[in-house]
């Protein structure tokens, strides 16, 4: 089992809990692996879906309250999932939670 934990600059104001887990043992793969709480209230998370299912995948999400800020992103490797977490944090840390929620509602209405 390998745990991959992101590191962000202190001035980004991120609180990191957990790590993305890479393992050949399905029992190690849980839905709630990593949460990154941004100073603006947005939560970026990563986990395994479905929990302990060897045929599952990593799922990276960004939420504000109960709303998705971006569509969930699927990945089949721990490294790619972590890259998505880092990418989302670097972009979303600059937004306010309200603007992210509005952007998501506007995009959903256009579809």
VOKOL-648923 format. One record per residue: x, y, z of N, C-alpha, C, CB in turn. Coordinates in steps of 0.02 Angstrom, whole numbers, padded with zeros to 5 digits, always signed. Glycine has a CB too. Example, Ala and Ser with C-alpha at 12.3 -4.5 7.8 and 13.67 -1.06 7.14 Angstrom:
BEGIN
+00660-00284+00390+00615-00225+00390+00660-00165+00390+00565-00224+00452+00642-00112+00354+00684-00053+00357+00645+00002+00394+00704-00030+00286
//
This chain:
BEGIN
+00043-00059+00000+00000+00000+00000+00044+00062+00000-00048+00000+00061+00024+00111-00039+00060+00175-00043+00010+00232-00032+00097+00183-00111+00029+00279+00011-00012+00338+00024+00020+00398-00009-00020+00350+00102-00019+00435-00048+00004+00495-00083-00032+00555-00053-00007+00489-00160+00006+00599-00023-00024+00658+00009+00001+00722-00026-00007+00660+00085-00046+00766-00044-00025+00828-00078+00007+00877-00029-00085+00860-00113+00048+00920-00057+00077+00975-00018+00062+01040-00055+00154+00966-00007+00037+01088-00018+00020+01153-00047+00056+01207-00007-00057+01164-00046+00071+01264-00039+00102+01319-00002+00059+01341+00057+00115+01379-00050+00091+01361+00110+00055+01383+00170+00007+01440+00156+00104+01404+00224+00025+01485+00111-00017+01544+00099-00080+01527+00057+00023+01597+00064-00087+01464+00035-00148+01444+00000-00205+01432+00049-00135+01382-00042-00190+01423+00113-00242+01414+00163-00281+01349+00157-00289+01471+00160-00249+01295+00137-00282+01231+00129-00273+01188+00192-00255+01194+00068-00326+01153+00210-00321+01103+00263-00327+01035+00230-00377+01114+00318-00275+00994+00236-00273+00928+00204-00284+00874+00255-00206+00918+00167-00332+00830+00241-00347+00774+00285-00344+00710+00243-00416+00782+00320-00301+00664+00262-00297+00600+00228-00249+00600+00170-00364+00580+00203-00254+00549+00128-00210+00540+00070-00244+00494+00020-00141+00511+00092-00223+00498-00042-00246+00451-00092-00206+00386-00082-00238+00479-00166-00242+00331-00080-00211+00266-00067-00208+00226-00132-00250+00227-00012-00149+00198-00144-00140+00152-00200-00125+00084-00171-00083+00176-00249-00164+00034-00190-00155-00032-00160-00185-00086-00205-00187-00036-00091-00154-00145-00204-00182-00203-00239-00235-00238-00197-00126-00252-00256-00241-00218-00133-00289-00248-00088-00353-00205-00087-00260-00255-00016-00408-00230-00115-00470-00190-00116-00493-00166-00048-00525-00231-00148-00476-00201+00005-00496-00180+00072-00465-00113+00092-00477-00234+00123-00411-00093+00059-00378-00029+00073-00410+00029+00037-00304-00033+00055-00454+00016-00010-00481+00068-00054-00550+00091-00030-00486+00043-00126-00551+00150+00000-00612+00177+00028-00638+00237-00010-00601+00196+00100-00701+00253+00001-00733+00310-00033-00706+00377-00008-00808+00307-00023-00686+00381+00054-00663+00444+00084-00589+00439+00100-00703+00461+00147-00546+00452+00051-00474+00448+00062-00444+00516+00079-00440+00421+00000-00460+00566+00039-00427+00631+00045-00479+00687+00041-00375+00640-00011-00472+00736+00086-00513+00797+00083-00466+00857+00089-00567+00798+00141-00476+00905+00046-00438+00968+00049-00489+01023+00056-00392+00978-00015-00490+01055+00114-00536+01110+00127-00500+01175+00109-00559+01111+00203-00529+01212+00062-00499+01276+00042-00524+01332+00086-00515+01290-00032-00487+01386+00089-00505+01442+00131-00572+01473+00110-00451+01496+00129-00591+01465+00046-00654+01494+00022-00714+01448+00033-00647+01509-00052-00704+01392+00068-00759+01347+00085-00768+01290+00036-00821+01386+00089-00733+01290-00020-00738+01235-00068-00700+01175-00042-00712+01257-00138-00729+01116-00051-00699+01053-00029-00681+01012-00091-00746+01014+00019-00617+00994-00097-00595+00949-00150-00580+00882-00117-00531+00978-00189-00610+00829-00144-00601+00764-00112-00585+00710-00165-00664+00745-00073-00555+00657-00141-00539+00600-00184-00551+00536-00145-00465+00603-00210-00575+00486-00181-00587+00421-00150-00595+00368-00203-00649+00424-00105-00612+00309-00180-00621+00251-00225-00695+00236-00230-00581+00189-00199-00719+00225-00290-00790+00210-00300-00795+00148-00345-00827+00271-00332-00829+00102-00323-00863+00090-00260-00814+00062-00209-00923+00043-00270-00824+00080-00148-00779+00062-00094-00764-00013-00094-00808+00082-00027-00699-00029-00092-00672-00097-00088-00689-00139-00150-00698-00131-00026-00711-00109-00204-00726-00145-00266-00664-00146-00310-00787-00113-00304-00635-00205-00324-00574-00207-00364-00584-00181-00435-00548-00278-00368-00646-00178-00459-00660-00152-00526-00677-00077-00524-00717-00191-00557-00669-00045-00467-00687+00025-00460-00637+00073-00490-00696+00042-00387-00642+00136-00472-00598+00188-00497-00593+00244-00444-00624+00216-00565-00543+00286-00453-00537+00345-00410-00587+00397-00435-00464+00374-00410-00615+00434-00388-00663+00486-00404-00642+00550-00368-00735+00465-00384-00632+00603-00406-00612+00668-00378-00671+00715-00386-00547+00696-00414-00690+00748-00331-00747+00793-00331-00728+00860-00300-00807+00762-00293-00764+00912-00319-00757+00977-00288-00828+01001-00273-00718+01028-00333-00840+01018-00210-00908+01039-00190-00905+01103-00149-00942+00984-00149-00961+01138-00151-00971+01197-00109-01039+01187-00077-00967+01266-00151-01039+01174-00013-01102+01155+00020-01124+01088-00007-01157+01209+00009-01184+01084-00032-01210+01022-00060-01205+01020-00137-01281+01012-00039-01176+01071-00168-01174+01075-00241-01105+01058-00268-01195+01144-00264-01104+01022-00324-01042+01010-00360-01018+01075-00390-01051+00955-00414-00953+01088-00384-00923+01146-00415-00900+01127-00486-00863+01173-00373-00876+01067-00493-00859+01039-00559-00888+00968-00561-00780+01038-00571-00896+00942-00621-00920+00873-00627-00868+00826-00598-00935+00856-00702-00889+00773-00564-00841+00724-00537-00795+00697-00592-00879+00666-00503-00732+00686-00575-00682+00663-00622-00661+00592-00603-00621+00711-00623-00665+00545-00650-00645+00476-00638-00573+00466-00661-00692+00427-00675-00537+00423-00624-00468+00407-00642-00454+00335-00621-00418+00456-00608-00411+00302-00658-00394+00233-00641-00325+00227-00610-00397+00190-00703-00291+00284-00598-00227+00281-00564-00225+00332-00507-00169+00294-00613-00189+00314-00455-00182+00359-00397-00146+00423-00417-00144+00323-00341-00096+00417-00460-00058+00477-00481-00102+00525-00520+00002+00456-00524-00144+00499-00565-00188+00542-00603-00241+00574-00558-00223+00503-00659-00266+00537-00510-00315+00565-00462-00283+00621-00422-00342+00510-00415-00221+00611-00399-00187+00664-00361-00173+00724-00405-00122+00637-00331-00155+00713-00468-00143+00770-00513-00207+00811-00522-00119+00744-00582-00264+00778-00525-00328+00814-00530-00343+00853-00467-00385+00765-00545-00329+00823-00409-00338+00859-00346-00297+00923-00345-00320+00814-00285-00233+00916-00362-00188+00974-00362-00211+01027-00412-00115+00952-00378-00232+01005-00471-00256+01052-00522-00318+01089-00498-00272+01014-00588-00366+01053-00470-00428+01085-00446-00413+01134-00389-00478+01032-00422-00371+01113-00342-00355+01158-00286-00322+01221-00312-00309+01122-00236-00275+01214-00359-00239+01273-00384-00285+01322-00420-00183+01252-00430-00337+01296-00453-00384+01339-00489-00438+01366-00442-00417+01301-00547-00468+01322-00403-00526+01340-00362-00509+01381-00301-00563+01279-00341-00448+01380-00278-00430+01419-00219-00438+01494-00231-00359+01405-00198-00438+01514-00294-00444+01585-00312-00516+01609-00319-00407+01598-00375-00563+01562-00319-00633+01579-00326-00666+01585-00258-00670+01526-00368-00718+01624-00256-00759+01624-00196-00808+01565-00203-00797+01692-00185-00831+01539-00148-00879+01484-00150-00942+01505-00188-00896+01461-00079-00963+01567-00180-01024+01590-00214-01014+01592-00289-01043+01659-00188-00957+01617-00313-00947+01620-00385-00940+01550-00415-00884+01661-00402-00910+01503-00379-00905+01435-00403-00973+01403-00409-00860+01393-00357-01016+01415-00360-01083+01387-00362-01123+01417-00419-01119+01399-00295-01117+01483-00429-01152+01516-00483-01128+01490-00551-01143+01592-00478-01062+01482-00558-01033+01456-00620-01061+01387-00635-00956+01454-00616-01066+01345-00585-01091+01277-00594-01165+01278-00615-01082+01236-00529-01205+01320-00582-01277+01324-00600-01286+01350-00671-01315+01369-00549-01245+01399-00690-01250+01427-00757-01232+01374-00809-01204+01488-00764-01178+01337-00796-01156+01284-00842-01210+01230-00847-01089+01254-00820-01240+01210-00791-01291+01158-00791-01353+01180-00829-01309+01139-00719-01370+01243-00825-01428+01269-00861-01418+01272-00936-01446+01338-00836-01355+01277-00957-01339+01282-01029-01341+01214-01062-01272+01313-01039-01340+01160-01024-01338+01093-01053-01405+01067-01072-01305+01045-01007
//
